[in-house]
Amino acid sequence: MLLLFNVFSRSCRIKHKVYGNSVLIKSIFSKSLSICKLFFSLQMTLLFLNLYYFKLSILLLFSCSYVKSFIHKLKVLDITEWRLIMSFSNIIKYGRVPLFNSNFPLILFWSQKSGCTSLAHWFFYQINLFKEAIKYDSFIHNYENEIYKNSSDYFIELAAALYTNGKDTYKLVRNPYTRAVSSFFSLIAPPYIENPAWNPIRNFYYGNEFCNKPISFKIFLYYLKEQMIDLEQVDPHLMQQYEPGEEEFVTKYIYLENFSTEIEHLEQTYQLKTSPLHILTKSWHHQKDRAIFRGNFADADITDPLFPRLPTYDSFL
């Protein structure tokens, strides 16, 4: 389906089925091709027009919500295409843009607090950009977002690869319980320092964000449950791992609990470089190695200066 041609013809109030007027059809099609060349400055065959029009619609989709509604109302896309566009839109909206490279055989999906730093380390190592990324910033996500993904071409090529099923897709996932504990740990502040992230939790549970009442892991879980009602407003680090519509693209999973084993399997399966995982899985912000205090802390107050730093993950069961 030629998306741009359809939009152009509808904007001129010309029906698709024009009988006995090949000159008019030829004129309209010529104009749509001119618009296409203006956007891409490329000579394309009709075989590739459909793909490029889809990519153009993706760019329009990012630009404003009105265009999204406009494209849907025109019905220039079939239901499958529309579903794919909406799923891709969710990926962007929730800030979890997959790791993609045209010369790498996989598209890697991820979510915050689920090993995304280790995955990014491995990805950039495989495409020979790890040293450059770490040199730019030791926190690799800054290079990822400010340099590597900071172009419209990245999104266009990613959308095209997903739309055509050109690569295998994997998502890194984590046990939801340990992920929740990890998110809870991120709320810990230095003794006698107020963490601004405490305010919305207190406002939710006590109705007063400025009170000094305790915040426990159980209260935090109630807060998370309430937050999942509106995914667009929640902190991505707290948001559930599943994104609406991701099943349109994600076909396989990597489990963080078996990260090294599964990554080694991928390297063998896809004939990738053998990576130094003992280096790539290390990061200054990882907390699990410091979680050594055993006990029952499900109801303990994280705002208390005496709260242990840090309890073991199973101490909140």
C-alpha positions as CSV (number, residue, x, y, z in Angstrom):
1,M,0.0,0.0,0.0
2,L,1.4,3.4,-1.0
3,L,0.8,5.4,2.1
4,L,1.9,8.8,0.8
5,F,0.0,8.3,-2.4
6,N,-3.2,7.5,-0.5
7,V,-2.8,10.6,1.8
8,F,-2.1,12.8,-1.2
9,S,-5.0,11.6,-3.2
10,R,-7.4,11.9,-0.3
11,S,-6.2,15.4,0.5
12,C,-7.2,16.2,-3.1
13,R,-10.6,14.6,-2.5
14,I,-9.9,12.0,-5.3
15,K,-11.2,8.5,-4.8
16,H,-8.9,5.6,-5.2
17,K,-11.0,3.9,-7.9
18,V,-10.8,6.3,-10.9
19,Y,-12.0,4.7,-14.1
20,G,-10.9,5.7,-17.6
21,N,-8.6,8.5,-16.6
22,S,-5.1,7.2,-16.8
23,V,-3.7,10.7,-17.3
24,L,-5.1,11.9,-14.0
25,I,-3.8,8.8,-12.2
26,K,-0.4,9.2,-13.8
27,S,-0.3,12.9,-12.8
28,I,-1.1,12.2,-9.2
29,F,1.3,9.4,-8.9
30,S,4.0,11.6,-10.4
31,K,3.4,14.2,-7.7
32,S,3.5,11.7,-4.9
33,L,6.9,10.5,-6.2
34,S,8.1,14.0,-6.2
35,I,7.2,14.5,-2.6
36,C,8.9,11.2,-1.8
37,K,12.1,12.4,-3.5
38,L,11.9,15.7,-1.7
39,F,11.9,13.8,1.7
40,F,14.5,11.2,1.0
41,S,16.5,12.6,-1.9
42,L,16.8,9.1,-3.3
43,Q,15.7,7.4,-6.5
44,M,13.6,4.4,-5.4
45,T,11.9,1.6,-7.2
46,L,8.2,0.9,-6.6
47,L,9.3,-2.2,-4.8
48,F,10.7,-0.1,-1.9
49,L,8.2,2.6,-1.8
50,N,5.9,0.9,0.6
51,L,8.6,0.5,3.2
52,Y,9.8,4.1,2.9
53,Y,6.2,5.4,3.2
54,F,5.8,3.4,6.3
55,K,9.0,4.9,7.7
56,L,7.7,8.4,6.9
57,S,4.5,7.6,8.8
58,I,6.6,6.6,11.8
59,L,8.3,9.9,11.8
60,L,5.0,11.7,11.5
61,L,3.7,9.5,14.3
62,F,6.4,10.9,16.6
63,S,5.7,14.5,15.7
64,C,2.2,15.0,17.1
65,S,-0.7,13.0,18.4
66,Y,-3.0,14.7,15.8
67,V,-1.1,12.9,13.0
68,K,-1.7,9.6,14.8
69,S,-5.4,10.2,14.8
70,F,-5.4,11.6,11.2
71,I,-3.7,8.5,9.8
72,H,-6.1,6.2,11.7
73,K,-9.2,8.1,10.4
74,L,-8.0,8.0,6.8
75,K,-7.6,4.2,7.1
76,V,-4.6,4.3,4.8
77,L,-3.1,1.5,6.9
78,D,-4.6,-1.9,7.5
79,I,-5.2,-3.1,11.0
80,T,-1.9,-5.0,11.2
81,E,0.1,-2.0,10.1
82,W,-1.8,0.2,12.5
83,R,-1.2,-2.2,15.4
84,L,2.5,-2.3,14.6
85,I,2.7,1.5,14.5
86,M,0.9,1.9,17.9
87,S,3.2,-0.8,19.4
88,F,6.2,1.1,18.2
89,S,4.8,4.3,19.5
90,N,4.5,2.8,22.9
91,I,8.1,1.8,22.9
92,I,9.1,5.4,22.3
93,K,6.5,6.8,24.7
94,Y,7.7,4.7,27.6
95,G,11.4,5.6,27.0
96,R,12.6,2.0,26.2
97,V,14.1,2.3,22.7
98,P,15.6,-1.1,21.8
99,L,19.3,-1.5,21.0
100,F,19.7,-1.9,17.3
101,N,22.5,-1.9,14.7
102,S,22.2,-2.7,11.1
103,N,25.3,-5.0,11.3
104,F,24.1,-6.8,14.4
105,P,21.8,-9.8,14.1
106,L,19.6,-9.0,17.1
107,I,17.2,-6.3,18.3
108,L,17.4,-6.1,22.1
109,F,14.5,-4.9,24.2
110,W,15.0,-4.0,27.8
111,S,13.5,-2.2,30.8
112,Q,15.0,-0.2,33.7
113,K,16.1,-2.1,36.8
114,S,16.3,-5.3,34.8
115,G,20.0,-5.5,33.9
116,C,19.8,-2.9,31.1
117,T,23.3,-1.6,31.9
118,S,24.9,-5.0,31.5
119,L,22.9,-5.5,28.3
120,A,24.1,-2.1,26.9
121,H,27.7,-3.0,27.8
122,W,27.5,-6.2,25.9
123,F,25.7,-4.7,22.9
124,F,28.3,-1.9,22.5
125,Y,31.1,-4.4,23.0
126,Q,29.7,-6.5,20.2
127,I,29.5,-3.6,17.7
128,N,32.9,-2.3,18.7
129,L,31.8,0.8,20.4
130,F,32.2,-0.1,24.1
131,K,35.5,1.7,24.6
132,E,34.2,4.8,22.8
133,A,31.0,4.7,24.9
134,I,32.9,4.4,28.3
135,K,35.3,7.1,27.3
136,Y,32.4,9.4,26.6
137,D,30.8,8.6,30.0
138,S,31.4,5.8,32.5
139,F,27.6,5.6,32.8
140,I,27.0,4.0,29.4
141,H,23.3,5.1,29.1
142,N,24.5,8.7,28.6
143,Y,26.4,7.7,25.5
144,E,23.5,5.4,24.4
145,N,20.9,8.3,24.5
146,E,23.0,11.4,23.8
147,I,25.1,10.0,21.0
148,Y,24.1,6.6,19.7
149,K,20.3,6.9,19.5
150,N,20.3,10.7,19.0
151,S,19.2,10.8,15.4
152,S,16.1,10.3,13.4
153,D,17.9,7.7,11.2
154,Y,18.2,5.4,14.2
155,F,14.5,5.4,14.7
156,I,13.7,5.0,11.0
157,E,16.1,2.0,10.6
158,L,14.8,0.4,13.8
159,A,11.2,0.8,12.7
160,A,12.0,-0.7,9.3
161,A,13.8,-3.6,10.8
162,L,10.9,-4.4,13.2
163,Y,8.3,-3.9,10.5
164,T,10.0,-6.3,8.1
165,N,10.9,-8.9,10.8
166,G,14.5,-8.5,9.6
167,K,16.2,-9.6,12.8
168,D,15.5,-11.8,15.8
169,T,14.2,-9.9,18.8
170,Y,15.0,-10.6,22.5
171,K,13.9,-8.9,25.6
172,L,15.9,-8.9,28.9
173,V,13.6,-9.6,31.8
174,R,14.0,-10.0,35.6
175,N,12.1,-11.6,38.4
176,P,9.5,-8.9,39.3
177,Y,10.1,-9.4,43.1
178,T,13.9,-8.7,42.9
179,R,13.2,-5.9,40.5
180,A,10.8,-4.3,43.0
181,V,13.4,-4.6,45.8
182,S,16.0,-3.0,43.6
183,S,13.7,-0.1,42.9
184,F,13.0,0.2,46.6
185,F,16.7,0.4,47.3
186,S,17.0,3.4,44.9
187,L,14.9,5.3,47.4
188,I,17.5,5.0,50.1
189,A,19.1,8.4,50.9
190,P,22.2,9.2,53.0
191,P,21.3,9.4,56.8
192,Y,19.3,12.5,57.7
193,I,18.9,13.5,54.0
194,E,15.4,13.7,52.6
195,N,14.9,12.0,49.2
196,P,12.4,13.9,47.1
197,A,11.1,10.6,45.8
198,W,9.5,10.0,49.2
199,N,7.0,12.8,48.8
200,P,4.7,11.2,46.2
201,I,4.7,7.9,48.2
202,R,3.7,9.7,51.4
203,N,1.1,11.8,49.5
204,F,-0.4,8.5,48.2
205,Y,-0.4,6.6,51.4
206,Y,-0.9,9.4,54.1
207,G,-2.4,12.2,52.0
208,N,0.4,14.5,53.0
209,E,3.7,14.6,51.0
210,F,5.4,16.7,53.6
211,C,4.8,14.5,56.7
212,N,7.6,12.5,58.3
213,K,5.7,9.2,58.5
214,P,7.5,5.9,57.6
215,I,7.8,4.3,54.2
216,S,8.2,0.6,54.2
217,F,8.6,-1.9,51.3
218,K,4.9,-2.9,51.7
219,I,3.8,0.7,51.4
220,F,6.1,1.0,48.4
221,L,4.3,-2.0,46.7
222,Y,0.9,-0.4,47.3
223,Y,2.2,2.7,45.7
224,L,3.5,0.8,42.7
225,K,0.2,-0.9,42.2
226,E,-1.6,2.4,42.1
227,Q,1.0,3.9,39.7
228,M,0.4,1.2,37.1
229,I,-3.0,2.6,36.4
230,D,-1.4,5.4,34.3
231,L,1.8,4.1,32.7
232,E,2.5,7.4,30.9
233,Q,3.0,9.2,34.2
234,V,5.0,6.7,36.2
235,D,8.8,6.8,36.5
236,P,10.2,4.2,34.0
237,H,12.4,2.7,36.7
238,L,9.2,1.8,38.6
239,M,7.0,0.9,35.6
240,Q,6.2,-2.7,35.0
241,Q,8.5,-4.5,32.6
242,Y,5.7,-5.3,30.1
243,E,4.8,-2.5,27.6
244,P,1.4,-2.7,25.9
245,G,1.9,-4.1,22.4
246,E,5.4,-5.3,22.8
247,E,4.3,-8.8,21.9
248,E,4.0,-7.5,18.3
249,F,7.8,-7.5,18.2
250,V,9.4,-9.5,21.1
251,T,9.6,-13.2,20.3
252,K,12.3,-14.4,22.7
253,Y,13.5,-13.6,26.2
254,I,16.8,-13.4,28.1
255,Y,16.4,-14.0,31.9
256,L,18.6,-11.8,34.0
257,E,19.0,-14.6,36.6
258,N,20.8,-16.6,34.0
259,F,22.4,-13.6,32.2
260,S,25.9,-14.9,31.6
261,T,24.8,-18.4,30.5
262,E,22.2,-17.1,28.1
263,I,24.5,-14.4,26.6
264,E,27.2,-17.0,26.0
265,H,24.5,-19.1,24.2
266,L,23.6,-16.2,22.0
267,E,27.3,-15.6,21.2
268,Q,27.5,-19.2,20.0
269,T,24.2,-19.3,18.2
270,Y,24.8,-16.1,16.2
271,Q,28.6,-16.5,15.9
272,L,29.3,-13.3,17.9
273,K,32.5,-12.3,19.7
274,T,33.2,-14.0,23.0
275,S,32.8,-11.2,25.5
276,P,34.5,-10.6,28.9
277,L,31.2,-10.8,30.8
278,H,33.0,-10.5,34.2
279,I,33.9,-7.0,33.1
280,L,30.7,-6.1,31.2
281,T,28.4,-7.0,34.0
282,K,30.1,-4.7,36.6
283,S,28.7,-1.3,37.2
284,W,29.0,1.2,40.0
285,H,25.3,1.5,40.5
286,H,24.7,-2.3,41.0
287,Q,23.5,-2.9,44.6
288,K,23.1,-6.7,45.0
289,D,26.7,-7.3,46.1
290,R,26.2,-4.9,48.9
291,A,23.0,-6.4,50.2
292,I,24.3,-8.4,53.1
293,F,22.1,-7.7,56.1
294,R,19.7,-10.5,56.9
295,G,16.4,-10.0,58.8
296,N,12.7,-9.1,58.3
297,F,12.5,-5.7,56.7
298,A,9.2,-5.7,54.9
299,D,7.8,-3.2,57.4
300,A,11.0,-1.4,58.2
301,D,11.1,2.4,57.6
302,I,13.4,3.3,54.8
303,T,13.5,6.9,55.9
304,D,15.0,5.9,59.3
305,P,18.7,6.8,59.4
306,L,19.3,3.4,61.0
307,F,17.8,1.5,58.1
308,P,20.5,-1.1,57.1
309,R,22.5,-0.5,53.9
310,L,21.6,-2.9,52.5
311,P,19.3,-5.8,53.5
312,T,19.4,-9.1,51.5
313,Y,16.8,-9.4,48.8
314,D,15.0,-12.1,50.6
315,S,14.6,-10.0,53.7
316,F,11.5,-8.4,52.3
317,L,9.4,-11.6,51.8
